[in-house]
Amino acid sequence: MARPIMIQGTTSNAGKSVLCAALCRIFRQDGLRVAPFKSQNMALNSFITDEGLEMGRAQVLQAQAAGIAPSVRMNPILLKPTTDVGSQVIVNGVSRGNFPAKEYFRMKQSLIPDILTAYQSLSEKNDIIVIEGAGSPAEINLKQNDIVNMGLAGLVDAPVLLVADIDPGGVFASLYGTVALLEPSERARIKGLVINKFRGDVTILEPGLKMLEDLTGIPVVGVIPYMELDLDDEDSLAQRFQKHSGCGDVDIGVIRLPRLSNFTDFNPLERLPEVSLRYVRSAAELGAPDLIVLPGTKSTVADLRWLKRTGMADAVLRHVRSSGALIGICGGYQMLGKTVSDPGGMESGGTEAGLGLLDMETQFRNEKTRTRVQGTVVGGEGIFAGLNGQRFRGYEIHMGQTRQHSPTFSALDTGADDGGAAGNVWGTYVHGIFDRGEFAASLVNCLLAAKGMPQSAKSVDWSAYQERQLDQLAARVRRSLDMNLINDLVRK
């Protein structure tokens, strides 16, 4: 059976996911069979495996770091928030419906067999399992019936490294307070403390590290420097939302919907030097971009209403009337039609008039589409005529079913049609459609040509690019951590 090591954090966004990815790559480089595991993940960024099952994207990145294919066993429970007090509960890659938070808390213990079955299946085929916790183990109101932090560590007998983010300040209080709020048996599981995202001279930090060790009785096993690496983010705390990415000639504005999902769709675009990509929350911020993108959302009707209430819908329509380019992905594609209806309350319920830019209607049903697809663009019009013939691949995750009357945007290899197009507007259900370097470059070249500029965008092998990023991450983390101590932990 595999030997476990678990990474827990003092807060969300402490760096657990990235540290787990680094350890997966390090152990793989050392010749060990390693797999990631997170019993319960809450995220709107999800992924569809080759089997058509849904899992969190953080474990997909960690699987890539480990050199293995993503499997839903690595994330047996995925929670996708639909409201402030409820989530869609996905178990072993399949939705079990929407549940209020209180109801889910009551059912958590019944999911332990699913968690342990998935874990044991991975454990039988690997040398090490790198386990990621969630949030903080010191959420004292949630500790009862915990299945993702110390509760899971006890179930699989895992040693724990506790990581904290120093960037916002208060790191010593965060680490000490977390340890102090744990039960003695839980504190005994913490074998090392890690300080993450440090900027500056580490010797200035050393007196504090010694005092922290004296106060907690737990060694500090490393200080990881702040790293400007380009890896896919998992959740809405992603720093990319706060920054204006790039300074290229093509300005792309992605509407930051309240329940934005799968924002990693746009990472390949912002990595191209010709592109300046920004996430926009208001009509005043929007300005006059070359391209507006309506992204995916976990609640299409509610976010469509938000779009209208904030004036963003009017701004988008003015942009299209002035011959601007617009793309809708998944929920954003559904918004482009005449109506979106959710009679059964699969997401937020109700019926809402769409933006009316494509001749189509969408209705939500009980069945959830989960599939990987590939195909060819056949209906690009206007600015996007240059996309015709371009190949793409990706995946679909949606409850809504659309009756499309506008010209089809793309033909899938299965023989089915996908999306619709009209003038400088197109929409698709395919997440990850820009991941293929040739497709992303062709899109940007269409936008450059519309501005009368040279079509300079080049295709990039994003998979190879991310492999280099993971190698750089592993090298920095290996230098920063006491790997002898960590190797001793997993050997024990």
C-alpha positions in Angstrom: 0.0 0.0 0.0 1.1 3.5 -0.7 2.6 5.8 2.0 0.6 9.0 2.4 1.7 12.6 3.1 -0.9 15.3 3.6 -0.7 19.1 3.0 -3.1 21.2 5.0 -3.3 25.0 5.1 -4.1 27.6 7.7 -6.4 29.3 5.1 -7.8 28.9 1.6 -5.3 30.0 -1.0 -2.3 29.2 1.3 -0.7 27.3 -1.6 -1.9 23.7 -0.8 -2.7 22.8 -4.4 0.5 24.0 -5.8 2.7 22.5 -3.1 0.9 19.1 -3.7 1.7 19.5 -7.4 5.4 20.2 -6.6 5.6 17.1 -4.3 4.0 15.0 -7.0 6.6 16.1 -9.5 9.5 15.7 -7.0 8.5 12.2 -6.0 8.0 11.3 -9.7 11.5 12.7 -10.5 12.9 10.5 -7.7 11.5 7.4 -9.5 8.4 6.8 -7.3 4.9 6.0 -8.4 2.8 8.9 -7.0 -0.8 10.0 -7.2 -2.7 13.0 -5.8 -5.8 12.8 -3.7 -8.4 15.3 -2.3 -11.4 13.7 -0.7 -13.7 16.8 -1.0 -13.1 19.7 -3.3 -15.2 22.9 -3.6 -14.6 24.6 -6.9 -16.4 25.8 -10.0 -13.4 24.8 -12.1 -13.9 21.2 -13.1 -12.7 18.7 -15.7 -14.1 15.8 -17.6 -12.1 12.6 -17.7 -11.8 10.2 -20.6 -14.6 8.2 -18.9 -16.9 11.1 -18.9 -16.7 11.8 -15.1 -16.3 15.2 -13.5 -13.5 16.1 -11.1 -11.7 19.2 -9.8 -9.0 20.8 -11.9 -6.5 21.1 -9.1 -6.1 17.3 -9.0 -5.8 17.3 -12.8 -2.7 19.6 -12.6 -1.3 17.4 -9.8 -1.9 14.3 -11.9 0.0 15.9 -14.7 2.8 16.7 -12.3 2.8 13.0 -11.3 2.9 11.9 -14.9 -0.4 10.0 -14.8 -3.8 10.4 -16.4 -6.4 12.2 -14.3 -8.9 9.9 -12.5 -12.0 10.7 -10.6 -10.6 8.6 -7.8 -8.3 11.5 -7.1 -11.3 13.7 -6.2 -14.2 11.5 -5.2 -16.4 14.4 -3.9 -16.7 17.7 -5.8 -19.0 20.5 -4.5 -20.0 23.1 -7.1 -21.7 26.1 -5.4 -25.0 27.1 -7.0 -26.0 29.7 -4.4 -24.4 31.2 -1.2 -25.9 28.4 0.8 -26.0 25.4 -1.5 -24.0 23.3 -3.9 -24.3 20.6 -6.5 -22.8 17.5 -5.0 -20.8 15.3 -7.3 -19.7 11.9 -6.1 -17.4 9.7 -8.1 -17.8 12.0 -11.0 -21.6 12.0 -11.2 -24.0 14.6 -9.8 -26.3 13.6 -7.0 -28.3 16.8 -7.1 -28.2 20.2 -5.4 -28.2 20.3 -1.6 -28.4 23.1 1.0 -25.2 23.3 3.1 -27.0 22.0 6.3 -28.3 18.9 4.4 -24.9 18.2 2.9 -23.2 18.4 6.4 -25.7 15.8 7.6 -24.9 13.4 4.7 -21.0 13.8 4.8 -20.4 10.7 7.0 -22.3 8.5 4.5 -19.7 9.4 1.9 -16.8 8.0 3.8 -17.0 4.6 2.1 -16.8 6.3 -1.3 -13.7 8.3 -0.1 -11.9 5.2 1.3 -12.7 3.1 -1.8 -11.2 5.7 -4.1 -8.2 6.1 -1.8 -7.5 2.4 -1.5 -7.8 2.0 -5.2 -5.0 4.6 -5.7 -3.0 3.2 -2.8 -2.8 -0.2 -4.3 -1.0 1.0 -7.4 1.3 3.7 -6.1 4.2 4.2 -3.7 3.1 7.6 -2.4 -0.2 9.4 -2.2 0.0 13.2 -1.8 -3.2 14.3 -0.1 -4.5 17.9 -0.2 -6.7 19.2 2.6 -9.3 22.0 2.2 -9.6 25.4 3.8 -8.2 25.1 7.3 -8.3 22.2 9.8 -9.0 24.8 12.6 -12.5 25.7 11.5 -13.9 24.6 14.9 -17.5 24.9 13.7 -16.9 22.3 11.0 -14.5 19.9 12.7 -17.3 17.5 13.7 -17.7 14.8 11.0 -14.7 16.3 9.0 -13.8 14.2 6.0 -11.2 16.4 4.3 -8.6 17.6 6.9 -7.8 15.9 10.2 -10.7 13.5 9.9 -9.3 12.2 6.7 -5.7 12.2 8.0 -6.9 9.9 10.8 -8.7 7.6 8.5 -5.6 7.0 6.3 -3.0 7.6 9.1 -1.3 10.4 7.2 1.5 12.7 8.6 0.6 16.4 7.9 2.6 19.4 6.7 0.8 22.7 7.6 1.4 25.5 5.1 0.6 29.2 5.5 0.8 32.2 3.1 3.1 35.0 4.4 2.2 37.4 1.7 -0.9 39.0 3.4 0.9 39.2 6.8 0.2 37.5 10.1 1.8 34.2 9.2 3.1 33.4 12.7 -0.3 34.0 14.3 -1.9 31.9 11.5 0.3 28.9 12.1 0.4 29.1 15.9 -3.4 29.8 16.1 -4.2 26.8 13.8 -2.0 24.5 15.9 -3.5 25.8 19.2 -7.1 25.1 18.1 -6.4 21.5 17.2 -7.0 18.6 19.6 -3.8 17.0 21.0 -4.2 13.9 18.7 -4.5 16.2 15.7 -1.5 18.3 16.7 0.5 15.1 16.9 -0.1 14.5 13.2 1.5 17.8 12.2 5.2 16.9 11.5 6.3 20.2 9.9 5.3 23.8 9.2 5.8 25.5 5.8 5.8 29.2 5.1 4.8 30.0 1.5 5.2 33.0 -0.9 8.0 34.7 1.0 9.7 37.7 -0.6 13.0 39.0 0.8 15.9 37.9 2.9 15.1 34.7 4.7 17.7 35.4 7.4 15.5 38.2 8.7 12.7 35.6 9.2 14.9 33.1 11.1 14.4 34.5 14.6 10.7 34.2 14.1 11.0 30.7 12.8 12.9 29.6 15.9 10.3 31.2 18.2 7.5 29.5 16.3 9.2 26.1 16.7 9.6 26.7 20.4 6.0 27.7 20.8 4.5 24.8 18.8 7.1 22.1 19.3 6.9 21.5 15.5 9.8 22.1 13.1 9.7 24.6 10.3 10.6 22.4 7.3 10.9 25.1 4.7 10.3 28.7 3.5 9.1 28.7 -0.1 9.8 31.9 -2.1 7.1 33.8 -4.0 7.2 32.3 -7.5 5.9 33.9 -10.7 4.9 30.6 -12.3 2.1 30.2 -14.8 0.0 27.3 -13.6 -3.7 26.8 -13.8 -5.5 28.3 -10.9 -8.3 26.5 -9.1 -10.7 28.9 -7.5 -12.1 32.5 -7.4 -9.2 33.7 -5.2 -6.9 33.5 -8.3 -4.7 36.5 -8.6 -5.2 36.7 -12.3 -8.6 38.2 -11.7 -6.9 41.3 -10.1 -4.4 41.9 -12.8 -4.3 43.2 -16.4 -2.5 40.4 -18.2 -0.1 41.4 -21.0 0.2 44.5 -23.1 -0.5 43.1 -26.6 -2.4 44.7 -29.5 -5.5 42.6 -29.0 -7.6 43.6 -26.0 -9.8 40.8 -24.7 -12.4 41.5 -21.9 -13.7 38.4 -20.1 -16.9 39.2 -18.1 -16.3 38.1 -14.6 -19.7 36.6 -13.8 -20.6 36.1 -10.1 -20.6 32.3 -10.6 -17.9 32.2 -13.2 -16.7 28.7 -13.9 -13.8 27.1 -15.8 -11.9 30.4 -16.1 -8.9 28.3 -17.0 -10.4 28.2 -20.5 -8.7 31.6 -21.2 -5.3 31.0 -19.8 -3.8 30.0 -23.2 -5.0 33.3 -24.7 -3.5 35.5 -22.0 -0.1 33.7 -22.5 0.2 34.9 -26.1 2.3 38.1 -26.4 -0.2 39.6 -28.9 -3.0 39.5 -26.2 -3.9 41.8 -23.4 -6.6 39.9 -21.3 -8.5 41.3 -18.4 -11.5 40.2 -16.2 -14.2 42.8 -16.1 -16.9 43.3 -13.4 -18.6 46.5 -14.6 -19.7 48.3 -17.7 -17.4 51.2 -16.7 -14.4 48.8 -16.7 -15.3 47.2 -20.1 -14.2 50.1 -22.4 -13.9 49.1 -26.0 -12.1 45.7 -26.2 -11.5 43.9 -29.5 -13.2 40.8 -28.1 -15.7 40.3 -25.3 -16.0 36.8 -23.8 -19.0 35.5 -21.9 -17.6 32.6 -19.9 -19.1 29.6 -18.3 -21.2 29.9 -15.2 -22.7 27.5 -12.6 -26.0 29.5 -12.7 -26.8 30.8 -16.1 -30.2 32.3 -15.3 -29.0 34.1 -12.2 -25.9 35.5 -13.9 -27.9 36.5 -16.9 -30.1 38.6 -14.6 -26.9 40.1 -13.0 -25.7 40.9 -16.5 -28.8 43.0 -17.2 -29.1 44.5 -13.7 -25.5 45.9 -13.8 -25.8 47.3 -17.3 -23.3 44.8 -18.7 -25.9 43.3 -21.0 -26.5 46.8 -22.6 -22.7 47.3 -22.9 -22.3 43.9 -24.6 -25.1 44.6 -27.1 -23.7 48.1 -27.9 -20.4 46.4 -28.6 -22.0 43.9 -31.0 -24.0 46.6 -32.8 -20.8 48.5 -33.4 -19.4 45.4 -35.2 -17.4 44.2 -32.1 -16.6 40.5 -31.7 -18.3 38.4 -29.0 -17.8 34.8 -27.9 -19.9 32.7 -25.5 -18.6 29.6 -23.8 -21.1 27.1 -22.2 -23.3 29.2 -19.9 -22.1 32.3 -21.8 -23.2 30.6 -25.1 -26.7 29.9 -23.5 -27.0 33.6 -22.7 -26.6 34.5 -26.4 -30.0 32.9 -27.3 -33.6 34.0 -27.1 -34.5 32.4 -23.8 -32.9 30.3 -21.0 -35.4 28.4 -18.8 -34.9 26.3 -15.7 -38.3 25.0 -14.8 -37.1 22.3 -12.5 -34.7 24.5 -10.5 -31.6 22.6 -11.6 -29.6 25.8 -11.0 -31.5 28.9 -9.9 -34.9 28.3 -11.5 -37.1 30.5 -13.7 -37.1 31.7 -17.2 -35.1 34.7 -18.6 -34.9 36.3 -22.0 -31.5 36.0 -23.4 -29.4 38.5 -25.3 -31.1 37.5 -28.6 -27.9 37.4 -30.6 -28.3 33.8 -31.7 -31.5 32.1 -32.8 -31.8 29.4 -30.1 -33.5 28.4 -26.8 -32.0 26.6 -23.9 -33.9 24.5 -21.3 -32.4 22.9 -18.2 -33.1 19.2 -17.5 -32.1 16.6 -15.0 -29.5 15.0 -17.3 -26.1 16.4 -17.1 -23.9 16.3 -20.3 -20.3 15.2 -19.4 -18.2 14.3 -22.3 -14.8 14.9 -24.1 -15.2 16.1 -27.6 -13.2 17.2 -30.7 -14.2 18.7 -33.9 -13.8 21.3 -36.7 -15.1 24.8 -37.1 -17.4 25.0 -40.0 -19.5 28.1 -39.5 -17.2 31.0 -38.6 -18.5 34.3 -39.9 -17.4 37.9 -40.2 -14.2 38.5 -38.2 -14.1 34.8 -37.3 -14.3 33.4 -40.9 -10.6 32.6 -40.6 -11.4 29.9 -38.0 -13.1 27.7 -40.5 -11.3 24.4 -40.8 -9.6 24.8 -37.5 -9.5 21.7 -35.3 -10.2 21.8 -31.6 -10.7 19.5 -28.6 -12.1 19.9 -25.1 -15.0 18.8 -22.9 -18.6 19.6 -22.2 -20.2 20.0 -18.8 -23.8 21.4 -18.8 -27.3 20.7 -17.6 -28.9 22.9 -20.3 -30.0 21.5 -23.7 -30.1 23.9 -26.6 -32.2 24.0 -29.7 -30.0 25.9 -32.2 -31.5 27.5 -35.3 -28.6 29.8 -36.2 -25.9 28.4 -38.4 -23.8 25.7 -36.7 -20.5 26.9 -35.4 -18.7 23.6 -35.4 -19.0 19.9 -36.3 -18.0 17.3 -33.8 -16.3 14.2 -34.8 -19.2 12.2 -33.4 -21.4 13.7 -36.2 -23.2 16.1 -33.8 -23.3 19.9 -34.2 -22.0 22.3 -31.6 -22.7 26.0 -31.0 -24.0 28.7 -33.3 -22.7 31.7 -35.2 -24.1 34.9 -36.5 -21.8 37.7 -37.9 -19.1 38.5 -35.4 -20.7 36.4 -32.7 -20.2 32.7 -31.9 -20.9 30.4 -29.0 -19.9 26.8 -28.1 -20.4 24.3 -25.3 -16.8 23.3 -25.5 -14.5 24.1 -22.5 -10.8 24.1 -23.3 -11.4 25.0 -26.9 -8.4 27.4 -26.8 -6.0 24.7 -25.3 -4.9 23.7 -28.8 -2.1 26.1 -29.8 -3.2 26.3 -33.4 -6.7 27.3 -32.5 -5.7 30.0 -30.0 -3.3 31.5 -32.5 -5.8 31.4 -35.3 -8.4 33.2 -33.1 -5.9 36.0 -32.2 -4.9 36.3 -35.9 -8.5 36.8 -36.8 -8.7 39.7 -34.4 -5.4 41.2 -35.6 -6.5 41.0 -39.2 -9.7 42.9 -38.3 -7.6 45.7 -37.0 -5.4 45.7 -40.1 -2.4 44.4 -38.3 0.0 41.6 -39.2 -1.2 38.1 -38.2 1.8 37.4 -35.9 0.4 35.0 -33.4 2.2 31.6 -33.4 1.0 28.2 -32.2 2.4 27.1 -28.8 2.5 23.6 -27.4 0.7 24.4 -24.1 1.3 20.9 -22.7 5.1 21.2 -23.1 4.9 24.7 -21.7 3.1 23.5 -18.6 5.6 20.7 -18.1 8.4 23.2 -18.0 6.5 25.3 -15.5 6.0 22.2 -13.3 9.7 21.3 -13.5 10.6 24.9 -12.4 8.1 24.6 -9.5 9.6 21.3 -8.4 13.1 22.6 -8.5 12.3 25.7 -6.3 10.3 23.7 -3.8 13.0 20.9 -3.6 15.6 23.6 -2.7 13.3 25.2 -0.2 12.1 22.2 1.8 13.9 19.8 4.1 13.3 16.8 1.7 15.3 14.5 4.0 12.7 15.0 6.7 9.8 14.7 4.2 11.3 11.4 2.8 11.6 10.1 6.3 7.9 10.9 6.9 6.7 8.9 3.9 9.1 6.0 4.7 7.6 5.7 8.2 
